[in-house]
């Protein structure tokens, strides 16, 4: 029987990753802000920010992901560039300075080969690596 309360198409896993965030969505708008993710799926990312980012804001992101390395048991790092749209921010409006926000982003574009790198990273997390 299907769980009608769950609308996600892909599995979301807890992941504390380094992430670079560029406001404006093109990856060239000013300096990158380094943040840490809360969780990740092949269709989006959830992270904390000390700045309010309004829903429907376009973002460019760089995710630092661990992937299987060349040798058995080895791991490499891959930086996956992607773009996304903010679909939810909690709290839903800008609050007093010092407030921490949780931001959900739906990927609208992932660089070539990035989708398979995301899948490999999620598989590693699911395997407990």
C-alpha positions as CSV (number, residue, x, y, z in Angstrom):
1,X,0.0,0.0,0.0
2,X,1.4,3.4,-1.0
3,X,2.1,6.1,1.6
4,X,0.0,9.0,0.3
5,X,1.7,11.4,2.7
6,X,5.1,11.0,1.1
7,X,5.4,12.9,-2.2
8,X,9.2,12.5,-2.8
9,X,10.3,10.6,-5.9
10,X,13.8,9.9,-4.6
11,X,15.2,8.8,-1.2
12,X,16.5,11.6,1.0
13,X,19.4,10.8,3.3
14,X,21.0,12.7,6.2
15,X,24.2,14.2,4.9
16,X,26.4,16.8,6.5
17,X,28.3,18.1,3.4
18,X,30.2,21.3,2.5
19,X,28.2,23.3,0.0
20,X,28.9,26.5,-1.8
21,X,25.9,28.8,-2.4
22,X,25.6,31.5,-5.0
23,X,22.5,33.7,-5.0
24,X,21.1,34.6,-8.4
25,X,21.3,31.1,-9.8
26,X,24.1,31.5,-12.4
27,X,27.1,30.7,-10.2
28,X,28.8,34.0,-11.0
29,X,26.9,36.4,-8.8
30,X,29.4,37.5,-6.2
31,X,31.3,35.4,-3.6
32,X,30.2,31.9,-2.7
33,X,28.8,31.4,0.8
34,X,29.9,28.1,2.4
35,X,27.2,26.2,4.2
36,X,26.5,22.7,5.5
37,X,23.7,20.5,4.3
38,X,21.2,18.7,6.5
39,X,20.1,16.1,4.0
40,X,20.3,15.3,0.3
41,X,18.5,13.4,-2.5
42,X,19.0,13.2,-6.3
43,X,16.3,15.9,-6.7
44,X,17.2,18.4,-4.0
45,X,19.1,19.5,-0.9
46,X,18.0,20.7,2.6
47,X,20.4,23.1,4.4
48,X,20.7,25.6,7.2
49,X,21.4,29.3,6.6
50,X,21.9,32.3,8.8
51,X,20.3,34.4,6.0
52,X,16.7,34.3,4.9
53,X,16.3,33.1,1.4
54,X,12.8,33.6,0.0
55,X,10.9,30.7,-1.7
56,X,11.2,30.8,-5.5
57,X,14.7,32.2,-5.3
58,X,17.1,30.7,-7.9
59,X,20.4,29.5,-6.6
60,X,23.6,28.0,-7.9
61,X,25.2,25.4,-5.7
62,X,28.4,23.4,-5.5
63,X,28.1,20.2,-3.5
64,X,31.3,18.4,-2.3
65,X,30.5,14.7,-2.5
66,X,32.4,11.6,-1.6
67,X,32.4,8.9,-4.3
68,X,34.1,5.5,-4.7
69,X,37.8,5.8,-5.5
70,X,40.0,3.9,-7.9
71,X,41.1,1.3,-5.3
72,X,39.0,-1.0,-3.1
73,X,37.8,0.9,-0.1
74,X,39.2,4.2,-1.4
75,X,37.1,7.4,-1.6
76,X,37.5,10.5,-3.8
77,X,35.9,13.9,-3.5
78,X,33.8,15.3,-6.4
79,X,32.4,18.9,-6.7
80,X,29.0,18.8,-8.4
81,X,27.6,22.0,-9.7
82,X,23.9,22.4,-9.9
83,X,21.1,25.0,-9.9
84,X,17.9,25.0,-8.0
85,X,14.8,26.8,-6.8
86,X,14.0,27.4,-3.1
87,X,10.7,25.6,-2.4
88,X,10.5,26.1,1.3
89,X,12.1,28.2,4.0
90,X,11.5,27.8,7.8
91,X,10.7,30.2,9.4
92,X,8.6,31.4,6.4
93,X,9.5,35.0,6.8
94,X,12.6,37.1,7.7
95,X,13.1,37.2,11.5
96,X,15.5,39.0,13.8
97,X,19.2,38.9,13.2
98,X,20.8,35.7,14.5
99,X,17.8,33.5,13.4
100,X,18.8,30.2,11.6
101,X,16.7,29.2,8.6
102,X,16.2,25.7,7.1
103,X,16.0,25.9,3.3
104,X,14.8,23.3,0.9
105,X,15.9,23.5,-2.7
106,X,14.7,21.5,-5.7
107,X,17.4,20.9,-8.4
108,X,16.4,22.4,-11.8
109,X,19.8,21.6,-13.4
110,X,22.7,19.3,-12.5
111,X,25.9,19.4,-14.5
112,X,26.6,16.5,-16.9
113,X,27.6,13.4,-14.9
114,X,26.5,15.1,-11.7
115,X,23.3,13.0,-11.4
116,X,25.3,9.7,-11.4
117,X,27.8,11.2,-8.8
118,X,24.8,12.2,-6.6
119,X,23.5,8.6,-6.9
120,X,26.9,7.1,-6.0
121,X,27.3,9.4,-3.0
122,X,23.8,8.5,-1.7
123,X,24.5,4.8,-2.2
124,X,27.7,5.2,-0.1
125,X,25.7,6.9,2.7
126,X,23.0,4.2,2.6
127,X,25.7,1.6,2.8
128,X,27.0,3.2,5.9
129,X,30.3,4.3,4.4
